[in-house]
């Protein structure tokens, strides 16, 4: 729809958001450029060739493309080693492989950033005693809530650490919470404290949604292990599926042994026809993450101008690609997501409705007309059907497309007399 045909309130919000984005890009563009250069250098140092883009079948023995992709990923993430595979079905799968790889029955670990994300709760065994959960395997767990200022409460760690404590887990993203995500500076501060006071305890970061948002990764500030998904940031909207684990070489060996089998580790696994898309997506990822951040800044400014509570604000420091908006009622939440869906390139005619999803305790509504199913790197919006009826948006093939989709959501709200 032409701007001249938009309702006055929506048009004013659009113009305001465009101006805010232009100003914020002056701060954002240098980080995008720095990350582009880091990725390019990693490719060049690994001497990636056209031959490496070809996949293998069967056992995948001698797959130099797979091995170099691991090396490129480690270099980007600032770690000794990495394993990046299309066989990871999700970020949760990659995280679980890492946790099961390094934890043993009788071990204890602590989430130092409060309650973990919904899907990880069942892996740990917090709410439901799922067969095969870490709790089922005799691994115990504690939660250290974030402080009121959203800081990790290092001074309270001694109340929870025992002789069996093996790992601290940091969730970088806010998940479905209305709070700041955890910045690299916070991760660095915690890591320095933990290494000094608890040097034997592994520091693990759930890095989902955070890759290439800041100029450094957790590996650059001393974190031992991290994991994430390829249909989020690092896939660059091209990887068809997959995930990664990066960190210390000895820990990657353990995680790889869990992912495949002990003794096989990362040395086997056919890549089929996936390598080119994984390499190309990884190379594109600084650009697509940059587009996601521009989309998030625009959305934050646009929706704030329309009177909604947003988090982060348009000018806040960002450490992940998630933009939250509080709709306050179920009716507004549904109309908003349905408007976003109408602005999508795929399934724009489909009406998203709340439904049960594996790993979630509440019904979830998800808008996302993506080329790759569920690819939050392309652009999606979702949220659990519970108060405060907040929608969490992430990703962008291009921020221009997201701009159009956000306007479509506002028009749907207006059409239903909810704006």
C-alpha positions as CSV (number, residue, x, y, z in Angstrom):
1,X,0.0,0.0,0.0
2,X,1.3,3.5,-0.9
3,X,2.2,5.6,2.1
4,X,-0.3,8.2,1.0
5,X,-3.1,5.7,1.4
6,X,-2.1,4.6,4.9
7,X,-4.1,5.8,7.9
8,X,-2.5,8.9,9.4
9,X,-1.4,7.3,12.6
10,X,0.3,4.4,10.8
11,X,2.0,6.8,8.3
12,X,3.4,9.0,11.1
13,X,4.8,5.9,12.9
14,X,6.3,4.7,9.6
15,X,8.1,8.1,9.0
16,X,9.3,8.2,12.6
17,X,10.7,4.7,12.5
18,X,12.5,5.3,9.2
19,X,14.2,8.4,10.8
20,X,15.2,6.4,13.9
21,X,16.6,3.6,11.8
22,X,18.7,6.0,9.7
23,X,20.3,7.4,12.9
24,X,20.9,4.0,14.5
25,X,22.6,2.6,11.4
26,X,25.5,5.0,12.0
27,X,26.3,2.9,15.1
28,X,25.2,-0.5,13.6
29,X,27.0,-0.5,10.3
30,X,30.6,-0.5,11.7
31,X,29.8,-3.7,13.7
32,X,28.3,-5.4,10.6
33,X,31.4,-4.5,8.6
34,X,33.7,-5.8,11.3
35,X,31.9,-9.1,11.5
36,X,31.9,-9.4,7.7
37,X,35.6,-9.0,7.7
38,X,36.1,-11.6,10.4
39,X,34.0,-14.2,8.5
40,X,35.9,-13.4,5.2
41,X,39.2,-13.8,7.0
42,X,38.1,-17.1,8.4
43,X,37.3,-18.4,4.9
44,X,40.6,-17.2,3.5
45,X,42.7,-18.6,6.3
46,X,41.1,-22.0,5.9
47,X,41.8,-21.9,2.2
48,X,38.2,-22.9,1.3
49,X,38.1,-24.0,-2.4
50,X,35.3,-24.9,-4.8
51,X,36.1,-28.6,-4.2
52,X,35.1,-28.2,-0.5
53,X,31.6,-27.2,-1.5
54,X,30.9,-30.8,-2.8
55,X,29.3,-33.2,-0.3
56,X,29.8,-36.9,0.5
57,X,27.6,-39.9,1.0
58,X,27.7,-43.0,3.1
59,X,30.1,-42.6,6.0
60,X,31.4,-39.3,4.8
61,X,35.0,-40.4,5.3
62,X,37.7,-37.9,4.3
63,X,35.2,-35.1,3.9
64,X,37.5,-32.1,3.7
65,X,34.6,-29.7,3.1
66,X,33.0,-30.8,6.4
67,X,36.3,-30.5,8.3
68,X,37.1,-27.0,6.9
69,X,33.6,-25.8,7.7
70,X,34.3,-26.8,11.3
71,X,37.5,-24.8,11.2
72,X,35.9,-21.8,9.7
73,X,33.2,-21.9,12.4
74,X,35.7,-22.2,15.2
75,X,37.6,-19.2,13.8
76,X,34.5,-17.1,13.6
77,X,33.3,-18.0,17.1
78,X,36.8,-17.5,18.7
79,X,37.2,-21.1,19.8
80,X,39.7,-23.9,19.5
81,X,37.3,-26.3,17.7
82,X,33.8,-26.6,16.4
83,X,31.3,-29.1,14.9
84,X,28.7,-27.7,12.5
85,X,26.3,-30.2,11.0
86,X,23.1,-30.4,9.1
87,X,22.1,-33.4,11.2
88,X,21.4,-31.2,14.2
89,X,17.6,-30.8,14.1
90,X,17.5,-27.6,16.1
91,X,19.4,-25.4,18.5
92,X,18.0,-27.3,21.4
93,X,19.4,-30.5,19.8
94,X,22.9,-28.9,19.6
95,X,22.7,-27.6,23.2
96,X,21.5,-31.0,24.5
97,X,24.3,-32.8,22.7
98,X,26.8,-30.4,24.4
99,X,25.3,-30.9,27.8
100,X,25.0,-34.7,27.6
101,X,28.5,-34.8,26.2
102,X,30.2,-33.1,29.1
103,X,27.8,-34.0,32.1
104,X,27.8,-37.3,33.8
105,X,25.4,-39.0,36.3
106,X,25.9,-37.4,39.7
107,X,27.1,-34.1,38.2
108,X,25.4,-30.8,39.1
109,X,25.0,-27.7,36.9
110,X,23.5,-24.2,37.4
111,X,21.7,-21.8,35.1
112,X,23.1,-18.4,36.1
113,X,20.6,-16.4,34.0
114,X,17.4,-17.6,35.5
115,X,14.9,-20.1,34.1
116,X,16.0,-21.6,30.8
117,X,14.0,-21.4,27.6
118,X,10.9,-23.6,27.3
119,X,12.3,-26.3,25.1
120,X,15.4,-26.7,27.2
121,X,13.3,-27.2,30.4
122,X,12.3,-30.6,29.2
123,X,15.8,-31.6,28.3
124,X,16.9,-30.7,31.8
125,X,13.8,-32.2,33.4
126,X,12.5,-29.1,35.2
127,X,8.8,-29.3,34.7
128,X,8.1,-32.7,33.2
129,X,10.0,-35.8,34.1
130,X,10.6,-36.8,30.5
131,X,12.3,-40.1,30.0
132,X,15.9,-39.5,29.0
133,X,16.1,-36.0,30.5
134,X,19.2,-34.9,32.4
135,X,17.3,-35.3,35.6
136,X,16.4,-38.9,34.6
137,X,20.1,-39.5,34.1
138,X,20.9,-38.4,37.6
139,X,22.2,-34.9,36.8
140,X,21.0,-32.3,39.2
141,X,20.3,-28.6,38.5
142,X,19.8,-25.3,40.1
143,X,18.7,-21.8,39.0
144,X,20.3,-18.5,39.9
145,X,17.9,-15.8,39.0
146,X,19.1,-12.6,37.4
147,X,19.3,-9.6,39.6
148,X,16.8,-6.7,39.4
149,X,19.3,-4.8,37.2
150,X,19.4,-7.9,34.9
151,X,22.9,-8.7,36.1
152,X,24.3,-12.2,36.8
153,X,24.5,-12.4,40.6
154,X,28.0,-13.6,41.0
155,X,28.0,-13.0,44.7
156,X,25.3,-15.6,45.2
157,X,27.0,-18.4,43.3
158,X,28.7,-19.8,46.5
159,X,25.2,-20.5,47.9
160,X,24.6,-23.0,45.0
161,X,28.0,-24.4,44.0
162,X,28.8,-27.8,45.4
163,X,31.7,-30.2,45.0
164,X,29.7,-31.8,42.2
165,X,29.0,-28.6,40.2
166,X,30.4,-29.3,36.7
167,X,28.9,-26.5,34.5
168,X,27.4,-23.0,34.5
169,X,25.0,-22.3,31.7
170,X,24.3,-18.8,30.4
171,X,21.3,-18.2,28.1
172,X,22.2,-15.2,26.0
173,X,18.8,-14.5,24.6
174,X,15.8,-13.4,26.7
175,X,13.7,-16.3,25.4
176,X,10.0,-15.6,26.2
177,X,10.8,-13.2,29.0
178,X,10.3,-9.4,29.2
179,X,13.9,-8.5,30.1
180,X,17.3,-7.5,28.6
181,X,19.2,-10.3,26.9
182,X,22.7,-11.0,28.2
183,X,25.4,-8.9,26.5
184,X,29.0,-10.0,25.7
185,X,30.2,-7.6,28.3
186,X,28.1,-9.4,31.0
187,X,29.3,-12.8,29.8
188,X,32.9,-11.5,29.9
189,X,32.5,-10.2,33.5
190,X,30.9,-13.5,34.6
191,X,33.6,-15.6,32.9
192,X,36.4,-13.7,34.6
193,X,34.7,-14.1,38.0
194,X,34.0,-17.8,37.5
195,X,37.5,-18.6,36.2
196,X,39.0,-17.0,39.3
197,X,36.7,-18.6,41.9
198,X,35.6,-21.8,40.2
199,X,38.3,-22.6,37.7
200,X,37.2,-26.3,37.2
201,X,33.6,-25.5,36.3
202,X,32.8,-25.4,32.5
203,X,31.1,-22.2,31.3
204,X,28.6,-22.9,28.6
205,X,26.6,-20.4,26.5
206,X,23.3,-21.0,24.7
207,X,24.2,-18.6,21.9
208,X,21.0,-18.9,19.9
209,X,20.0,-15.5,18.3
210,X,23.2,-13.9,19.4
211,X,25.8,-14.8,16.8
212,X,27.4,-11.8,15.0
213,X,25.2,-9.2,16.7
214,X,28.1,-7.8,18.7
215,X,31.7,-7.4,17.6
216,X,32.8,-10.4,19.7
217,X,31.5,-13.9,20.4
218,X,31.5,-15.7,23.8
219,X,34.6,-17.6,22.7
220,X,36.5,-14.3,22.5
221,X,35.9,-13.6,26.2
222,X,36.9,-17.0,27.5
223,X,33.7,-19.1,27.4
224,X,34.5,-22.9,27.2
225,X,31.6,-24.1,25.1
226,X,28.6,-22.7,23.2
227,X,25.9,-23.9,20.8
228,X,23.3,-22.6,18.4
229,X,21.1,-23.2,15.4
230,X,21.7,-22.7,11.7
231,X,18.1,-21.7,10.9
232,X,18.8,-18.7,13.2
233,X,21.8,-16.3,12.8
234,X,24.7,-18.4,11.4
235,X,22.7,-20.0,8.6
236,X,22.4,-16.7,6.7
237,X,18.8,-17.7,5.6
238,X,20.3,-20.3,3.3
239,X,21.3,-23.3,5.5
240,X,18.3,-25.7,5.1
241,X,18.7,-27.0,8.7
242,X,21.4,-27.7,11.3
243,X,23.3,-26.4,14.2
244,X,26.8,-26.0,15.7
245,X,28.8,-26.5,18.9
246,X,32.0,-24.5,19.4
247,X,34.5,-24.4,22.2
248,X,37.5,-26.1,23.8
249,X,38.8,-29.0,21.7
250,X,38.5,-31.6,24.5
251,X,34.8,-30.5,25.2
252,X,34.0,-30.6,21.4
253,X,35.3,-34.2,21.3
254,X,33.0,-35.1,24.1
255,X,30.0,-33.3,22.6
256,X,30.7,-34.9,19.2
257,X,30.9,-38.3,20.8
258,X,27.4,-37.8,22.1
259,X,26.2,-36.4,18.8
260,X,27.4,-39.4,16.8
261,X,29.0,-42.2,19.0
262,X,32.0,-42.5,21.2
263,X,35.1,-43.1,19.1
264,X,33.4,-41.9,15.9
265,X,33.1,-38.3,17.2
266,X,33.3,-35.7,14.4
267,X,35.2,-37.8,11.9
268,X,32.2,-39.4,10.2
269,X,29.0,-38.1,8.8
270,X,28.0,-37.6,5.1
271,X,27.3,-34.0,4.1
272,X,25.2,-34.9,1.1
273,X,24.3,-31.8,-0.9
274,X,24.3,-29.4,2.0
275,X,27.8,-28.0,2.1
276,X,27.5,-25.2,-0.4
277,X,24.4,-23.8,1.3
278,X,26.0,-24.1,4.7
279,X,29.2,-22.4,3.6
280,X,27.3,-19.7,1.6
281,X,24.8,-19.1,4.5
282,X,27.7,-18.8,6.9
283,X,29.4,-16.3,4.7
284,X,26.1,-14.3,4.2
285,X,25.3,-14.4,7.9
286,X,26.9,-11.1,9.0
287,X,24.7,-9.4,6.3
288,X,21.5,-11.1,7.2
289,X,22.1,-10.5,10.9
290,X,22.6,-6.9,10.1
291,X,19.3,-6.8,8.2
292,X,17.6,-8.5,11.2
293,X,18.9,-5.8,13.5
294,X,17.8,-3.1,11.2
295,X,14.3,-4.7,11.0
296,X,14.2,-5.0,14.8
297,X,15.2,-1.3,15.3
298,X,12.6,-0.2,12.8
299,X,9.9,-2.4,14.4
300,X,10.7,-1.2,17.8
301,X,10.4,2.5,16.8
302,X,7.3,1.9,14.7
303,X,5.4,0.0,17.4
304,X,6.5,2.3,20.2
305,X,5.2,5.3,18.2
306,X,1.8,3.5,17.9
307,X,1.7,3.3,21.7
308,X,2.9,-0.3,22.4
309,X,5.4,-1.4,25.0
310,X,8.5,-2.6,23.2
311,X,11.7,-4.3,24.3
312,X,14.5,-3.4,23.5
313,X,13.8,0.2,22.8
314,X,14.9,1.6,19.4
315,X,18.2,3.0,20.9
316,X,19.1,0.2,23.3
317,X,22.3,-1.9,23.0
318,X,21.4,-5.2,21.2
319,X,23.1,-8.5,21.9
320,X,20.5,-10.7,20.0
321,X,18.1,-10.2,17.1
322,X,14.9,-10.5,19.1
323,X,12.4,-7.7,19.3
324,X,9.5,-8.0,21.7
325,X,6.2,-6.2,21.7
326,X,3.6,-6.4,24.4
327,X,0.1,-6.7,22.9
328,X,-1.7,-7.1,26.3
329,X,-4.7,-9.1,25.0
330,X,-5.1,-12.4,23.1
331,X,-7.2,-10.7,20.5
332,X,-4.5,-8.2,19.7
333,X,-1.8,-10.9,19.7
334,X,-3.7,-13.0,17.2
335,X,-4.5,-10.1,14.9
336,X,-0.9,-8.9,15.0
337,X,0.5,-12.3,14.0
338,X,-2.1,-12.7,11.3
339,X,-1.2,-9.4,9.8
340,X,2.4,-10.3,9.8
341,X,1.6,-13.5,8.0
342,X,-0.3,-11.6,5.3
343,X,2.9,-9.6,4.7
344,X,5.0,-12.8,4.1
345,X,6.2,-14.1,0.7
346,X,5.2,-17.7,1.5
347,X,1.7,-18.7,2.8
348,X,0.5,-15.1,3.0
349,X,-3.0,-16.5,2.5
350,X,-2.7,-18.8,5.6
351,X,-4.3,-17.8,9.0
352,X,-2.0,-18.6,11.9
353,X,-3.7,-19.8,15.0
354,X,-2.5,-20.9,18.5
355,X,-1.5,-24.6,18.7
356,X,0.5,-27.0,20.8
357,X,4.2,-27.3,19.9
358,X,6.8,-29.9,21.0
359,X,8.8,-28.7,23.9
360,X,6.4,-25.9,25.0
361,X,4.0,-25.9,27.9
362,X,1.6,-23.3,26.6
363,X,0.0,-23.0,23.2
364,X,2.1,-20.9,20.8
365,X,1.1,-18.8,17.8
366,X,3.7,-18.4,15.1
367,X,3.7,-16.2,12.0
368,X,6.4,-16.9,9.5
369,X,6.0,-17.3,5.8
370,X,9.5,-18.6,5.4
371,X,11.2,-20.5,2.6
372,X,12.8,-22.8,5.2
373,X,10.3,-24.1,7.7
374,X,10.6,-22.2,11.0
375,X,13.6,-20.3,9.9
376,X,13.8,-17.4,12.3
377,X,16.7,-16.0,10.3
378,X,14.3,-15.1,7.5
379,X,11.7,-13.4,9.8
380,X,9.2,-14.9,12.1
381,X,7.1,-13.8,15.1
382,X,5.9,-16.0,17.8
383,X,4.8,-16.1,21.5
384,X,3.1,-18.3,24.0
385,X,-0.6,-17.6,24.6
386,X,-0.2,-16.3,28.2
387,X,0.0,-12.9,29.8
388,X,1.3,-10.3,28.9
389,X,0.5,-11.6,25.4
390,X,3.9,-10.6,24.0
391,X,5.1,-11.4,20.5
392,X,8.8,-12.0,19.9
393,X,10.0,-11.1,16.4
394,X,13.4,-12.1,14.9
395,X,15.2,-12.3,11.6
396,X,15.1,-10.7,8.2
397,X,16.0,-11.7,4.7
398,X,15.8,-7.9,4.2
399,X,14.7,-5.2,6.6
400,X,12.6,-3.7,3.8
401,X,10.5,-6.8,3.7
402,X,10.0,-6.8,7.4
403,X,9.0,-3.1,7.3
404,X,6.2,-4.0,4.9
405,X,5.1,-6.9,7.2
406,X,5.0,-4.7,10.3
407,X,2.8,-2.2,8.5
408,X,0.6,-5.1,7.5
409,X,0.3,-6.1,11.1
410,X,-0.6,-2.6,12.1
411,X,-3.3,-2.5,9.4
412,X,-4.8,-5.7,10.7
413,X,-5.0,-4.3,14.2
414,X,-6.7,-1.2,12.8
415,X,-9.1,-3.2,10.7
416,X,-10.2,-5.0,13.9
417,X,-10.5,-1.8,15.9
418,X,-7.6,-2.9,18.1
419,X,-5.1,-0.1,17.4
